[in-house]
Amino acid sequence: MPKPFEKWTVCPHGPIEKIESNLWRVQAPFPGAPFSRLMILVRLADGRLVIHNGIALDESEMKEIEAWGQPAFLIVPNGGHRMDAKVWRDRYRSLRVFAPPGAKAKVGEVVKVDDTACDFGDANVRWDVLDGTKEREAVLSVKAGSGATLVFNDVIMNMKTLPGFGGFMMGLFGFTSPAPKVAFPARMALVADKKALRAHLERLATTQGLSRIEVAHGAPVVEQPAEALRAAAAGLG
């Protein structure tokens, strides 16, 4: 796992993808690993921005983000996703940093965590801790005109295959699969109560207008996302 950056460091990344009027995404290779990482940006009704798993971008792209809205909230989704947390906080001194309760101590080694729960003041945007994870994982829910998006971190993965020997090893350890799932490593590291997590995922699958699922590692789920989430929940047994 790379050390958290001390200075604004731009690694290779994809373009800003404008998915909805209030939802942008940036996918990037994870430094030194065969899989990707993901930043989600959400524009609240008042123009402030929620940054989920911040990634440092080039200045021109940061200016585009700043023109879209004021970065106000940074969600560090767990203790393994804190690489750019400090540099985002250093760049935007008024940024409020959030982490799940069970990840606060680990994230706090890198950046001060302001709180473990947040009300964004926008009925279309929620961030809730996932049941059965010892409060170590959460889900971001975003409603837009064309539907609703659920943003997971490590608890749901959607990596079908990965290149090279590293990809082979990731498959061997259960990170990859033909369909979205709660991967075996995530079960070991994050899941304390499979029954509770399964029930929560099944409730999330009933989200009205669910049209998209985003995951930290892998492709977004846009084909029958509710059914895919139910299947991932069922895989917990």
Helices and strands as residue ranges (DSSP letters): E 17-20, E 23-29, E 36-43, E 48-52, H 59-68, E 70-75, H 85-91, E 96-98, G 101-103, H 104-108, E 125-129, E 138-144, E 147-151, H 164-172, H 184-190, H 194-204, E 210-214, H 225-234
